[in-house]
Amino acid sequence: MTEHTEKDVLMKCTKCGYEEEVPRWLIDELFPNVPEENYMMHCPECDHKMIVKKIIQ
């Protein structure tokens, strides 16, 4: 059994409500020096803004 030690970020679309877990390392590479509560990306379902719902440990 492997143990999951990497942090993920649960992102939620502000329009359609779609949620997706994204590895924090990926977002850190896309947005260096941005506080994690300010991460933002485009929703793959409706192309609207996704924001951080919570940080998953």
N, C-alpha and C positions, 0 to 999 in steps of 0.2 A: 504494500500500500504506500502510495506516495503522498507526501504532505504538501498542501498548497500554501506557500509562504509569500507569494507575490501579491501585492495589492492590486485590486481592480477598482474601477470607478463605474458606478451605475449611472448611466446617462438616461435622461427622460426628455422626450420631445414636448415642447411647450404648446404644440398645436394638436397633434393626434394622440399623444400619450404613449407612443412606442417607447419601450425601454430596452437597453442593451448594456451588457457589461463590457467594458473596454479595459485592457491592461494599462495600468498607470504608466509603465515605461514607454508605451507607444505615445500616449498623450504628452508625456514629458519631452519626447523628441520633437513632436510637432509644435509644442508651445513652451519652449524653454523660458524659465524665469517668470512663469505665470502661476499665481497661487492656485492650488487645486480646486478651490471653491469657484474659481472664475473660468474653468475649462468650458469650452463651448465647441460644438461641432454640428454638422448638418445631418438631419434625420434621413436614413436610407429609404424610409417609407414615403414621406411627403416633402422632403427637402427643406423643412422648416428648421428652426433652431432647437438643438438639444442642449440641456444644461445638466449639471451634476445633481443627481438625486441624493446619492450618498457614496462614501468611500467604504469599500468592502475590504476587510483585513483578512 
